[in-house]
Amino acid sequence: MKVLQRFSALPAMDGDGVNINRISDFELLRFDPYLMIDEIKSDNTQDFIGGFPPHPHRGVETFTYIRKGGFEHRDQLGNVKPIRAGDVQWMSTGRGVVHSEMPLADATEGLHGFQIWLNMPAKDKMRAPIYQDSCNQDKPQLNNDHGATLIALAGSWGFNHNPLSITAAIEGLAGQGSIADLILTHHAHGTLDVKRFNTLCVYIYQGELHYLDAQGLRETAGVGQLLLLDTHEICHFQAEVNGAGLLILAGNPINESIVQMGPFVMNTQAEIDQAVRDYQQGLFGQIV
């Protein structure tokens, strides 16, 4: 694999005092269509017990993946769902969603999960919201003979030189977004077919990866780092003795400039101002 750039997550706080690690790019849009990756990973309930009380979104898609523990989701559309380990949830917020995400009372062994933001094309930012989740559905996955497991979370994926071998329960993300969890045991390896994408990011949440830089020197990327890869190169992943857990984000750039303010992602400042007015006037609705 050819690494174009490497980024490191930074500690941040969101919601009601929830500690997270965050990688975001709302200005240069180097991950387009992806805007932000938040990881919550803690066995200390004080790091996340406050959760995310009711808040709005407009013009952005949120994709949540839980690996341990869980949240209860509520929104003004009437959706009330526990999102537990292995589950994913997608909201294409369009013209407006108000939702909350609060830790499940029976999830007592810590929390590990991700929320990923994708930009929406200008033509879709004021459409009706869309909600989907994978609760009570099988999670499609493939195993190879070399200790690698690919779990399809969104979209279709090729594995071991097969261009389209597995499809997730959730499809239709902005920018043809496709998301997968690639788990490598010690010394495992696997190859992804990503030729149809122009954006490919790999977030390392466990273990480490080794690769050669542009000068042919051996580099190591570890937990909390994001690699932006060249999709024209074969993407072969090789783990070392400790294995690796990789969140794979693929898609195609939307190539539109944006303006972001908190939970709103629009194309102009005027649209941001309108979103604020609409929310203040109660036009987003309320969670019942």
C-alpha positions as CSV (number, residue, x, y, z in Angstrom):
1,M,0.0,0.0,0.0
2,K,1.1,3.5,-0.7
3,V,0.6,6.1,2.1
4,L,-0.1,9.6,0.9
5,Q,-0.5,11.3,4.4
6,R,-0.6,10.3,8.0
7,F,-2.7,12.0,10.7
8,S,-3.0,11.6,14.5
9,A,-6.2,11.8,16.5
10,L,-6.3,14.5,19.2
11,P,-8.1,14.4,22.5
12,A,-11.4,16.3,22.6
13,M,-14.6,16.6,24.6
14,D,-18.1,16.7,23.2
15,G,-21.7,16.2,24.4
16,D,-22.0,16.3,28.2
17,G,-18.3,15.8,29.0
18,V,-17.7,12.8,26.8
19,N,-13.9,12.2,26.2
20,I,-13.1,11.3,22.6
21,N,-10.2,11.1,20.2
22,R,-10.9,13.1,17.0
23,I,-9.6,13.5,13.5
24,S,-11.3,16.2,11.4
25,D,-10.8,18.2,8.3
26,F,-13.5,20.8,7.5
27,E,-11.2,23.1,5.6
28,L,-8.9,21.3,3.2
29,L,-11.3,18.3,2.9
30,R,-8.5,15.8,2.4
31,F,-10.8,12.9,3.3
32,D,-13.7,14.0,1.2
33,P,-16.5,12.8,1.5
34,Y,-15.5,12.1,5.1
35,L,-15.2,15.1,7.4
36,M,-14.6,13.7,10.9
37,I,-13.9,10.5,12.9
38,D,-14.6,10.4,16.6
39,E,-13.5,7.4,18.6
40,I,-14.8,6.7,22.2
41,K,-12.8,4.1,24.0
42,S,-12.8,3.8,27.7
43,D,-13.6,1.3,30.5
44,N,-14.2,4.3,32.9
45,T,-17.8,5.2,32.8
46,Q,-17.0,8.8,33.9
47,D,-15.5,9.3,30.4
48,F,-18.9,8.9,28.7
49,I,-21.7,8.7,31.3
50,G,-23.0,12.1,30.3
51,G,-23.6,11.0,26.8
52,F,-24.9,13.3,24.1
53,P,-28.2,15.0,25.1
54,P,-30.6,16.3,22.4
55,H,-28.8,18.3,19.7
56,P,-29.5,19.1,16.0
57,H,-27.8,18.3,12.7
58,R,-28.3,19.6,9.2
59,G,-26.5,18.9,5.9
60,V,-24.3,16.1,7.2
61,E,-24.5,12.3,7.5
62,T,-23.5,10.6,10.8
63,F,-22.5,6.9,10.8
64,T,-22.1,5.2,14.2
65,Y,-20.3,1.9,14.8
66,I,-20.2,0.3,18.3
67,R,-17.6,-2.4,19.1
68,K,-18.3,-2.6,22.9
69,G,-21.1,-1.2,25.1
70,G,-23.8,0.8,23.5
71,F,-26.0,3.9,23.3
72,E,-29.7,4.5,23.1
73,H,-30.6,6.7,20.2
74,R,-33.8,8.9,20.2
75,D,-34.8,11.4,17.5
76,Q,-37.7,13.6,16.6
77,L,-38.7,11.2,13.8
78,G,-39.8,8.7,16.5
79,N,-36.8,6.4,16.3
80,V,-35.9,4.8,19.6
81,K,-33.1,2.2,19.3
82,P,-30.4,0.7,21.4
83,I,-27.2,0.5,19.4
84,R,-25.1,-2.3,20.8
85,A,-21.8,-4.0,20.1
86,G,-21.6,-4.9,16.5
87,D,-24.4,-2.5,15.4
88,V,-24.2,0.4,13.0
89,Q,-26.5,3.3,12.5
90,W,-26.7,5.8,9.7
91,M,-28.5,9.2,9.7
92,S,-28.6,11.3,6.5
93,T,-29.8,14.3,8.3
94,G,-30.7,16.5,5.3
95,R,-32.8,19.5,6.3
96,G,-32.8,18.6,10.0
97,V,-32.6,16.0,12.8
98,V,-32.7,16.4,16.5
99,H,-31.4,13.4,18.4
100,S,-29.8,12.2,21.6
101,E,-27.3,9.3,22.3
102,M,-27.2,8.2,25.9
103,P,-25.2,5.2,27.3
104,L,-27.2,2.1,27.9
105,A,-27.7,1.3,31.5
106,D,-26.9,-2.4,31.0
107,A,-23.6,-1.7,29.2
108,T,-21.3,-1.9,32.2
109,E,-18.1,-3.1,30.7
110,G,-16.9,0.1,29.1
111,L,-17.5,1.7,25.7
112,H,-15.7,1.5,22.4
113,G,-17.3,3.0,19.3
114,F,-17.0,5.5,16.4
115,Q,-19.0,8.3,14.9
116,I,-18.1,9.3,11.4
117,W,-19.3,12.4,9.6
118,L,-19.7,12.5,5.8
119,N,-20.5,15.6,3.8
120,M,-23.8,15.7,1.8
121,P,-23.9,17.1,-1.8
122,A,-25.5,20.5,-1.9
123,K,-28.5,19.1,-3.9
124,D,-29.4,16.8,-0.9
125,K,-28.7,19.0,2.1
126,M,-32.4,20.1,2.4
127,R,-34.0,16.8,1.6
128,A,-36.0,14.8,4.2
129,P,-33.9,12.9,6.8
130,I,-33.1,9.2,6.3
131,Y,-32.5,6.8,9.2
132,Q,-31.2,3.2,9.1
133,D,-29.6,0.8,11.5
134,S,-28.4,-2.8,11.4
135,C,-30.0,-3.9,14.7
136,N,-31.3,-7.5,14.5
137,Q,-29.6,-8.1,11.2
138,D,-26.7,-10.3,10.3
139,K,-23.3,-8.5,9.9
140,P,-21.8,-9.8,6.6
141,Q,-18.2,-10.8,6.9
142,L,-15.5,-12.7,5.1
143,N,-12.5,-14.6,6.5
144,N,-9.4,-15.5,4.5
145,D,-6.9,-18.3,5.1
146,H,-4.4,-15.8,6.5
147,G,-6.0,-14.7,9.7
148,A,-7.9,-11.7,8.3
149,T,-11.6,-10.9,8.9
150,L,-13.5,-8.2,6.9
151,I,-16.8,-7.0,8.4
152,A,-18.8,-4.9,5.9
153,L,-20.5,-2.0,7.8
154,A,-21.7,0.1,4.8
155,G,-21.6,-0.4,1.1
156,S,-20.0,-3.2,-0.9
157,W,-16.5,-4.5,-0.5
158,G,-14.0,-6.6,-2.4
159,F,-11.6,-8.8,-0.5
160,N,-8.6,-10.9,-1.6
161,H,-8.8,-9.6,-5.2
162,N,-12.5,-10.1,-5.6
163,P,-14.0,-6.7,-6.7
164,L,-17.5,-7.1,-5.1
165,S,-17.7,-10.0,-2.7
166,I,-19.6,-8.7,0.3
167,T,-22.4,-6.1,0.8
168,A,-23.5,-4.5,4.1
169,A,-27.0,-4.0,5.3
170,I,-26.7,-0.3,4.9
171,E,-26.0,1.4,1.5
172,G,-26.5,4.8,0.0
173,L,-24.0,6.9,2.0
174,A,-23.0,10.2,0.4
175,G,-20.0,10.0,-1.9
176,Q,-20.6,6.3,-2.4
177,G,-19.2,5.9,1.1
178,S,-18.3,2.4,2.1
179,I,-17.1,1.5,5.6
180,A,-15.6,-1.8,6.9
181,D,-13.8,-3.2,10.0
182,L,-10.7,-5.2,9.1
183,I,-9.4,-7.4,11.9
184,L,-6.0,-9.0,11.6
185,T,-4.7,-11.6,14.0
186,H,-1.0,-11.9,14.7
187,H,1.0,-11.9,11.4
188,A,-2.3,-11.9,9.4
189,H,-2.7,-10.3,6.0
190,G,-5.4,-9.4,3.5
191,T,-5.9,-7.5,0.3
192,L,-8.8,-5.0,-0.5
193,D,-10.0,-4.2,-3.9
194,V,-10.6,-0.4,-3.9
195,K,-10.1,0.6,-7.6
196,R,-13.6,2.1,-7.8
197,F,-12.8,4.6,-5.1
198,N,-10.8,7.8,-5.1
199,T,-10.6,8.2,-1.3
200,L,-9.3,5.6,1.1
201,C,-8.6,6.1,4.7
202,V,-7.5,3.6,7.3
203,Y,-7.9,4.4,11.0
204,I,-5.9,2.1,13.3
205,Y,-7.8,1.4,16.6
206,Q,-5.7,-1.6,17.7
207,G,-2.2,-2.8,17.0
208,E,0.0,-1.3,14.3
209,L,0.8,-1.3,10.6
210,H,4.2,-1.1,8.9
211,Y,4.7,0.4,5.5
212,L,7.3,2.0,3.3
213,D,7.3,5.8,2.8
214,A,8.0,7.6,-0.4
215,Q,11.8,7.2,0.1
216,G,11.4,3.5,0.7
217,L,12.0,3.8,4.5
218,R,10.1,1.6,6.9
219,E,7.5,3.4,8.9
220,T,5.1,2.3,11.7
221,A,1.6,3.7,12.3
222,G,-0.1,2.9,15.5
223,V,-3.3,3.3,17.5
224,G,-5.1,6.6,16.9
225,Q,-3.5,7.3,13.5
226,L,-5.2,7.7,10.2
227,L,-3.5,6.8,6.9
228,L,-4.7,8.4,3.6
229,L,-3.9,5.8,0.9
230,D,-3.4,5.8,-2.8
231,T,-6.3,3.9,-4.3
232,H,-4.4,3.2,-7.5
233,E,-2.0,0.9,-5.6
234,I,-2.8,-2.6,-4.4
235,C,-4.0,-2.2,-0.7
236,H,-2.4,-5.2,1.0
237,F,-2.4,-5.1,4.8
238,Q,0.1,-7.0,6.9
239,A,-0.1,-7.2,10.7
240,E,2.8,-8.0,13.0
241,V,2.9,-10.2,16.1
242,N,0.2,-8.1,18.0
243,G,-2.3,-8.0,15.1
244,A,-4.3,-5.0,14.2
245,G,-7.8,-3.5,14.1
246,L,-8.5,-1.2,11.2
247,L,-11.5,1.0,10.4
248,I,-11.6,1.3,6.6
249,L,-13.3,4.3,5.0
250,A,-13.7,4.5,1.2
251,G,-15.6,6.8,-1.1
252,N,-15.5,9.4,-3.8
253,P,-15.1,13.1,-3.2
254,I,-18.1,15.4,-3.5
255,N,-15.7,18.3,-4.4
256,E,-17.9,21.1,-3.0
257,S,-16.7,23.8,-0.6
258,I,-18.5,23.8,2.8
259,V,-19.1,26.0,5.8
260,Q,-19.3,24.2,9.1
261,M,-20.6,25.5,12.5
262,G,-20.9,22.9,15.2
263,P,-23.5,20.3,14.1
264,F,-24.4,22.1,10.8
265,V,-22.5,21.6,7.5
266,M,-23.7,23.7,4.6
267,N,-22.3,25.3,1.5
268,T,-22.5,29.0,2.5
269,Q,-22.6,31.1,5.6
270,A,-26.1,32.3,4.7
271,E,-27.2,28.7,4.8
272,I,-25.6,28.2,8.2
273,D,-27.3,31.3,9.5
274,Q,-30.6,30.0,8.3
275,A,-30.0,26.6,10.0
276,V,-29.4,28.4,13.3
277,R,-32.6,30.4,12.9
278,D,-34.7,27.4,11.9
279,Y,-33.4,25.4,15.0
280,Q,-34.0,28.3,17.4
281,Q,-37.6,28.7,16.0
282,G,-38.3,25.0,16.7
283,L,-38.6,24.0,13.0
284,F,-36.4,20.9,13.5
285,G,-39.0,19.4,15.8
286,Q,-38.5,17.9,19.2
287,I,-37.8,14.4,20.6
288,V,-41.1,13.1,22.1
